[in-house]
Amino acid sequence: MLKTTNLLGALVAVVFYTSAIFVFIFRLLDKPQVEYWIGFAELLLALPLVYLLLTARHLDRPALYYVQIGLMLLWLLVELLLDYILKIDFRNVQWMVISYVVLFFAGTGGMLGVARNAGRGWTILAVSLFLVMAALAFIQRAVTGM
């Protein structure tokens, strides 16, 4: 069960990083509808993340693991509320953007630790995708202001 759970964590991280990369690319291409649906698909990653959280105690995970998964789930919840339920145009309010970005990088950065549990290959892939995602996040913000 440990190996399968570690693989699931790595897959969630890699899928999230890849989807975030596509969100940023579609923002640069001014395709908000595509970006919207990719973001919606990202929200579905909460399901395996909740599973990982629920199995953590049985697998004797350290406290940091709970923080890593919890931050990613918190960011997904904030995303759901701001962009999909309340539809708040927060990206033009500096303090909201800063808080959002800090939480985004805390959650996605924590997923590097989750992916690391699956081994070196998954760690290298996750770190590589994280770096591309991070670069695109700042590039698309500079270009689009979003």
N, C-alpha and C positions, 0 to 999 in steps of 0.2 A: 504494500500500500504506500510506503514511503516514496519509492521510486516513481510510482504513478502520480502521486500528489506533487512531487517535485517537478515532474514533466508538465503537469497541468499548469503549475505556477509559471514556468518558463514560457509555455505557449501563450498564456494570457498576456504576459509582458510583451512578447514579440508581436502578437496580434495587435495589442494596443499601440505600441510604437509605430507599427506599419500603418495602422489606420490614422493615427495622428499625423504622420508624414503626408498621407493622402489628403487629409483635411487641409493642411497648410498649402499643399500644391493647388488644390481646388480653390482656395481663397485667392491665391496668386493668379489663377486663371479666371477669377470672377464668376465662379459657378456655385452660388450659395445653395442651390437645391441639392447638389451632389454632396457638398460639405455637410448639409443638414442630415442627410440620410446616413452618411458615414458616422457622424456624431451619434445618431440614434443607435446604430449598431454597436458603438462603443459602450453605450449604456447597458447593453445586454451582458457585457463582461462582468457586471456586478454579480451575476448568478454564480459563475465559477469562483469568484472572489469570496462570496459568502460561504460557499462550500469549503474553500481553503481555510477560512476563518473557523468554521465549525469543526474541522478535522484537526486543527492545530493543537488542541489540548491532548487529543489521543496520540498525536505524534511527538508530544513533548517539545513543541517549538519554543524558542526563547521569546521573551517579551518583545524584543525588537521586531520579530515576525508579525506580531499582532499590530504593532504600530505601522509597519510597512503596508500591510493589507488594509488596515483601517484608514490610513491617509488616502489610499487610492479610492476606497469606497466613499470617503467623505467628498473627494473631488467629483466623483461621478454623481453624487447626490446634489452638490452645488450646481454642477452642469445641468442636471435634469431640472432643477428649480429655476435657474436663471434663464436658460435658453429654450426650454421646452414647455414648462408649465407657466411661469410668470412672464416669460418673454421680455425680460428687462434689458434695455439697451445700456448695459453696464460698461461696455468697452470704451466709452468716452468719459468715464469718471475715473480719474487717476487712482484714487485710493482703492476703488473696487478692482481695477485692473491689476494693481500691484498685489493685492490680497489673492486674487484669482490665480495669478501667475505663480506666486509663492506656493500656494496649495497644489497647483498643477505639477510643479517641479518636485515638491516634497513627495507627492503620490507616485509620480513616474520614476523619480530617483529611488524610492523605496522598492519599486518593482525590480530594480537591478539586483537587489539583495534576494528577492524571491526567486528570480531566474538563476542566480548563482547556485542555488541548492541543487539544480539539475546537472551541474558539471561545467567544466571549462568551455566546451564548445558553445553551450547555451549562453554562458556569461559573455563570451566574445561577441556572439551575434547580438545579444541584448545591448551591450555597451555600444557597439557600432551603430545600431539603429537609434539608440538614445541620443547619441551625438548628432546624427543626421537630423533627428526630430528637433533637438534643441536649436540647432543652427537655423532650420527652417522656421521655427517659431519666431525667432528674432528677425529673420529676413522678411517674413510675410508681414510682421507687425510694422516694420520700417516702411515696407512698400505700400501696404493697404491701410495701415492705421487701425487694424482690427486685431 
